[in-house]
Amino acid sequence: MDMIKTAIFSLLLMMSAAAFADNYPPTRTYEVLVREVRLPTAENGTITVRECRRCDYETHRVTARTVYAFNGKTMSLEDFREVVENLRLEGHHAVNVRRDIETDTISKVFIYTQ
């Protein structure tokens, strides 16, 4: 009887994991230094990043739905660009760029500082 309960529980767990995966598209998040990112100039532009100094630059589309955030606070692209420019002067800060793999668009660009 315990084997049947375990089998049913395992089946339910697999089904809920599949449902969870359907609700969240696969993403890839780049964590790059501020100097290794070129921010878009318009909401429907492109962002260019490279993961290391020897890596090639990669360009990806941003959309009007792309979220820009600094320390958890969502802001406009214009305000975010200003924050990034100030951080470039300070030194080494990381920018996180989240790419939706299915649509090959950037869903979120964010920075957390200490």
C-alpha positions in Angstrom: 0.0 0.0 0.0 2.9 2.4 0.8 4.4 1.8 -2.7 1.1 2.8 -4.3 0.9 6.0 -2.2 4.6 6.8 -3.1 3.9 6.2 -6.8 0.8 8.4 -6.8 2.7 11.1 -4.9 5.6 10.9 -7.3 3.2 11.2 -10.3 1.5 14.2 -8.8 4.8 15.9 -8.1 6.0 15.3 -11.7 2.7 16.8 -13.0 3.0 19.9 -10.8 6.6 20.4 -11.9 5.6 20.3 -15.5 2.8 22.8 -14.9 5.3 25.0 -13.1 7.7 24.9 -16.0 4.9 25.8 -18.4 4.2 29.0 -16.5 7.8 30.2 -16.4 9.6 30.5 -19.7 13.3 29.4 -19.8 15.6 32.3 -19.1 19.3 33.0 -19.0 20.7 35.7 -16.8 24.0 37.3 -17.6 25.9 39.0 -14.7 28.3 41.4 -16.3 30.3 44.4 -15.1 28.8 47.8 -15.8 31.5 48.5 -18.4 30.6 45.4 -20.3 27.0 46.4 -21.1 25.7 48.9 -23.7 22.2 49.9 -22.7 19.4 50.6 -25.2 18.6 54.1 -26.1 14.9 53.4 -26.7 12.3 51.1 -25.3 12.2 48.9 -28.4 16.0 48.9 -29.0 18.8 46.5 -28.3 21.1 45.8 -25.4 24.7 44.6 -25.9 26.6 42.6 -23.3 29.7 40.5 -23.1 30.4 38.1 -20.3 34.1 38.7 -20.1 36.8 40.9 -21.6 37.8 38.2 -24.1 34.2 37.3 -25.0 32.4 38.5 -28.0 29.6 41.1 -27.6 26.0 39.7 -27.9 23.1 41.9 -28.9 19.6 41.2 -27.8 16.2 43.0 -28.3 14.5 44.9 -25.5 10.8 45.7 -25.6 8.4 48.1 -23.9 7.8 45.3 -21.4 11.5 45.0 -20.4 11.8 45.9 -16.7 14.7 48.0 -15.4 15.3 48.0 -11.6 17.9 49.3 -9.2 18.1 47.8 -5.7 14.6 46.3 -6.2 13.0 49.6 -7.4 11.5 49.5 -10.9 12.3 52.6 -12.9 12.2 54.0 -16.5 14.9 53.2 -19.0 16.0 56.9 -18.9 16.4 56.8 -15.1 18.1 53.5 -15.2 20.6 54.7 -17.8 21.5 57.6 -15.5 22.0 55.2 -12.5 24.3 53.1 -14.7 26.3 56.0 -15.9 26.9 57.1 -12.2 27.9 53.5 -11.3 30.4 53.4 -14.2 32.3 56.3 -12.5 32.3 54.6 -9.1 34.0 51.4 -10.2 33.1 47.7 -10.4 29.4 47.0 -10.2 27.5 44.1 -11.8 24.5 44.4 -14.0 22.1 41.4 -14.4 20.5 41.0 -17.8 17.7 38.3 -17.9 17.0 37.0 -21.4 13.9 35.0 -22.3 15.3 32.1 -24.4 12.1 31.4 -26.3 11.6 34.9 -27.6 15.2 35.9 -27.5 14.2 39.2 -25.8 15.4 40.8 -22.6 12.8 40.6 -19.9 14.7 42.4 -17.1 17.8 44.4 -16.5 18.7 45.0 -12.8 21.4 46.0 -10.4 21.8 45.4 -6.7 24.5 47.3 -4.8 25.6 47.1 -1.2 
